[in-house]
């Protein structure tokens, strides 16, 4: 571990010329998507969301029967019930049906692998390093830097979407070097998304082979805060936040064990435990479940002015919903109010959880300090997590920080008035948290 921190990377330079999104409430969609929604409307109108029918259709497609732990049934059935009246666009309704079917099919294939190799469930998830910070607090950049360490295993975006090969995918030989067909499918999906939402990369960049959150794996359990960001489902959101998520974190561990087993780059003899670097915003509110599932976890909490978090997160969610909802069904003011309330709740829970957690396994990182020295912060985190840093690892972290310049896709303006919010109100509501973690105003 270097004795002194290197100079701050270019990613710490402040972005310039932010773009204000003027069509949050009434999206202007590409002409071809408008046409697709018109032409596909009769097909979408015939789609029905029936939990039993969806399960049976998945069994027929795959020829498999076992969906694994029954803990998924309650959130799955609640989710299906809650989306009945969702104002999907035609494309959104069709894609929602495809997404649900894909998640169920993947569950079945995962359980088939476990049934054939029950030793999978004996594999340890040893001392995972978990970044548990609210969205827009630098978690993605810190995660990507740490994931450059060759001794850590992360989840690339394509694998988070398809953790197990599809039925027509050829097995990837360890020595072949052939590209995984799941990567090509991911590239096509991202290409479509970026054509519909060209400003999204400025808020959150997705690339097929870049490390990504494990929250996508929890979608197969239908128990994740990602659902709350995708759609306005009050009953589901209340269930999620009022329910012990420990059984659903157990399923996350189960899928990570399968990913380890299928990893072409893993030790063929499984003689060395894999150490994961993970990241998801929902962990900040689910720390008891996280600690119960991974007893030797090391957690990095990232902190930033919550007013800034609300502004940027609610803007991103409002912009993202144009992918699946009718244009007249997006209400940035309602989204702003909801996420201001949700984040306030999460932050109170963050402080309450400190009373029952082992603080020696939690490291706090402040956003403004991280931006001043991103490489130094990443090295400090690895040192704290007892992950030795070789010259190769340090060079890889430096290289990413140099090319991953903050604002490389442009920057977005996040005016609170677009969300129906006032800075003075947010300042008052979040003062307890800013004082607790000594956070400067960032809005």
N, C-alpha and C positions, 0 to 999 in steps of 0.2 A: 504494500500500500504506500503510495507516494506520501512523503512527509508534508508536502504543501500542496495546496490546490492550484490547478492550472488556471490561466486567464479565462475569463468568461467567454463563452462561444458567441458567434454572431447571432445565435437564436435569442440572445437576451436583448437585442436591439429593439426599440419600440417600433411597432408597425405604423405605417402612414396611410393617409387617404382612405379611411374606412368607408365602406359602401353601406348605405341605408336601404334595407329591403322595403320597398314601397307597396308591395302587393301581398303582405302577410294575410290580410283578411279576405281579399278577393284575388286569389292567385291567377296569374297569367300563365297558362300552360302552353306547351308547344302545340302547334296546330295539329300535328299527327296524333298526339295523345287525346286532344279534343275529339278528333274524328274517331279514334279507337273507342272512346267512351260511348259515342253515339251508336256506332256499329255493333258494339258488344252488349248494348243494353238488353236486348231480348235474351241473350244467353245468360247474362248475370241475373236477370229476373227469375230464372228457373232454378237458381242455386238455393238450396236450403241447408241450414246449419242444424243438423240433428246429431247429437253426441253418439248415440248407438249406431246410427247409420255410418258415421265417419269411422268409428272403430271397426265396423264390419267391412267397410270398403278397403281399409288398410290391410286387414287380414287377407282379403281376397287378392289384393295386388301383390303382396309379398309371399303368400302361402305360409305365413307364420302366425302363431297364436299368442305367444307370451309377450305382454307389454311390460313385464317387470314389476317393480314395487307398486303396490296399489295406491300408494300415497299420491299419485298423480291424478287419480280419478276425481277427487273433490275439486281441485282447481281447474281441471280440464272441463268438467261439466258446468262449473260456474262460468268459466270463460265463454263457452259456447252459448249458454243462456244469455249472458250479458251482451253479446254482439248481435243479437237478433234484430235490434232496432237501430244499429249503428248506421249512419248515413254514408255508406260506402259509395264511391263512384263505381261505374261498371268495371273498370280495370281493378279497382280496389277490392270489389267483391270476389272477382275471379282469382286474384292473387292471394286473397285471404284463404280461400278454399284450398288453393294449391299449397300454401304455407302449412296449414293445419295437417293436410294429408302427408306432406313431406316430413313433418315432425313425428307423426305417428309411425310412419314407415321406418324412420331412423331408429326409433325406440325398439321396434320389433327386431331390426337387424342387430342392434347392440345386444339385446338379450340373447339372440341366437349365438353370437360370438361367445358370450359369457357361458352359455349352456355347453358349448363345445370345449371351452377352456375355463373351467371354474377356478383355476389357480389365479386368474386375473384378479379376483377379489382379495387375494392375499398380498398383492403388490402394495408396498407402502407409498404413500404420498408424503415424502420426508421433508420436514422443515420448510414448507412452502413460504416464499416471500410474497406477501399480498399487499398491494396498494389499495387502500380503502379511503378514497377521498371523494367529495362531491364532484359532480361534473363541472368542468371549466376551471378546475383548480390546478392544472398542470399535470394531472395524473397520466395522460396519454404520453406526453413527452418524457416524463420520468420513467414510465413503464418501458418505452421504446429504448431509452438509453440503457437501462439495467438489463434488458433482454438481449443486448449485444454480447453479454458475457457468454462465452462458449460453454461454460459449465452449467448453464441454466436452460430449462426447457420452457418455452412459451407456446402459445396457441396462435398460429397464423390465422388471418381472417377466413381463408377458404376452409380451414379445418374446423373452425368454430361453427361454420354453416353446415358442413358435412363431415362430422367426425369419423364416419365410417364409409368406405367406398360403396358406390351404388351397385345395383345388381348387374349392370352391364360393364362396369369398370374392370379392366384387367388388373390382377394383383401386381403391385409394384415390387420388382426385385430389388433387394438391398443394393446390389452393385450396378444396376442398370443405368441409373441417372435419368431415366425417362420422366418427363413431366407428368404429374398427376392430373388426370382429366378433371378433377374437381377444381383445379386452379383455373382452367379455361372457363368452366361454368361460372365461377366467381367473377372473372373478368367481364363476362358478358352482362352479368347482373349489375356490376358497378358501372359499366358503360351506359346502360339504360338509365340508371339512377342519376348519373351525372348529366345526362342530356335533359332530364326532367328538372333537376335541381342543380344548375351550374354553380351556384354560390355555396353549396354545401361543403365542398372541400376546404373553403376558407374558415369554416366553423369546426369541422371534424373530418379529417382526411381518412379515407378507407383505401387500402391497397391489398390485393390478394395475399401477398406473402409477408405483410407487415404484422407484427404481433397484435392480437386483439383480445377483447374482454371475453371471459368465460360465460358472461351473461347469456350468450346465444345457446350455450349448452343447457342452461336452466330453462330455456324456452320449451325444451322437450318434456319438462316436468310441468309446464304451464304455471310456474310459480316464480315470477321474477318481476322486478320493478320496470323492466323494459316494456311490459304490456301497458303499464300506466302512462308511459311516455308515448306509446304508439296511438292509443285510443282513449277516449273519455268514457271510462267504465267505472262509475262511482262505487257500485256494489263490489266489483272485483277489487278495486283499490282498498276499500275498507277491509275486505277479507284478508288481503295480503298483509296489510300493516297490523292487523289485530291477531294474526295467527303465528304460532311458533314455526319458524321456517327450518328448524333443524332436520326434519325428515327430507326436506327438499334439497338441503345442502348435502345430505348423505347421497342423494342421487348425483349431484355434481361430482362428488368424489368417485362414484362408480364410473361415470363417463371418463373422467381423467385417467382412471386405471385402464380403461379400454384403449384410450389414446396412447398411453405408454406401451401397451402390449402391441399395438399395431404400428408403432413408430418405426419406419424403415431405418432410421439412424440410431435406434436404441441398441443397447448391449444385447446381442443375440442370446447370451446365456442368462440374462437378467441378474447378473451378479452385483450390479451397482444400482442403488436407488436413484430415481430421478428427482432432481430438485426443481420445482416449478416456480416461475414468476407469474403471478396472477394479478388481475385488476378488475374491479367493478365498483361503480358508485354505490350500489345497493349494500355493499358490505359495511358501509359506515353506520347503517341502521340495523344491521344484522350481526353485530359483533359476537353476541353470545352464541348464535348458531355457528358462526365461523370458527370460534375457539373450540366449541364442542366437537366439530367435525375434524378439525386439524389441531390436535392438542399442542403440537410443537410449532405452530405458525409464528411467523414474524410479520408484523403489520406496520406499514408506513401510512400514516394519516396525513393528507395534504389539506392545507387550510388557506382560505382566501376570503376577502370581503364578501359576505353573503349577498349583498345588494347586487354586486357584479355577477355573482353566480345566477341569481334569479333572472336578471336581465338577459344574459347570454343564453341560458338554458331554455327559458320560455320562448325566446326568439327562434332558437334552433328547432324546438318542438313544433312551433307554429308553422315554420317553413317546411318541415319534413312531412307534415300531415297532408300536404297537397298530393303526395304520391298515391294515397288510397281513399281520401274522403272527397265528397262533393265539394265544389268550390264555395257553396253557400253555407257549409257546415263547419267552417274553421273560425273560431272566435279567439283571437289573441288575448283579449282582455280576460276572458274566462280562464284561459291557459295561464296567464300571468298570475291571477289570483290563486289558482290551484297550486302552482308550484311555489309561490311565496309561502303559502300555508304548509305545504309538504316539507319544504326545506327547513322551515322554522321547527317543525316537529322533529325532523331528523337531527337537527343540531342540539335540541334539548336531550334527545336520546343519546347522542354522542357523549354528552357530559354525564348523564346518568349511568351509562354503561361503565364509565371509569371506576365506579364504586365496586364493581364485581369482577373486573378483568385484571389480569396480570400486567401491570403497567410496564414491567421490564421488557415485555415483548411488543411494545408499541413505540414507534419513533414518529415524532411530529415534524413536518416540513412545511414551512410557510412559503406561499407562492412568490411573494416579492423577493425573498432571499434566494429561492430556487432560480428565478429568472436572472438574478445577478451572477450566478455561478452554477450553471446547470451541470456541467461535468463534475465539478467538485462535489456537488450534492449527491450525484449518482455514486461516486466513489465512496463518499461518506456512508451512504446507505448500505452499500455492499460490505464495507468494513464492519458496520454495526450488526449486519446479519450474518457475520462470520463466513462470508463468501470470499475466499482469497482472490485477489486481482493480479493476474499476470500482466506482463507487458503486452501480450496479444489482446487481452481483454480491455486494458486501458486504451490501446490504440483504436480498437473497434468503437469504443464509446466516444472517443474524441472525433473519429471520422464521421459518425452519425450526427453529432452535435454540429459539426462544421457544415454538413450539407443539408441538414434539416432546419433551415433558417425560419425563424418565427415570421409568419406572414407571407410565406413564399407563394401562397395561392391568393394573396390579397387579405384584407381585413374587413370585418363587418362592424357596423355601428349598431349599438344596442340601446336606443333611447327608451326610457321607461314609459314615456307617454304612448308609445305604440302598443304597450301592454296594459294600459290603464292603471299604472302604478306610480307612486310618488316616492322620491328618494327619502324625504323626511320620515315618512311612515316606515319604510324599510330600515332606516338607520335606528329608529326607536325600537323596532321589533328585534333587531339583531345585535343590539349593543351588548347584551350579555355574552354573546359568543366572541365578538371582536375583542372585548376586554379580557375574556378568559384566555385567548390565544394571542393577544397583542398584535392585532391585524390592522394595518392602515386602511383608510378608505381607498377604493379602487374603482370609482365610478364618477 
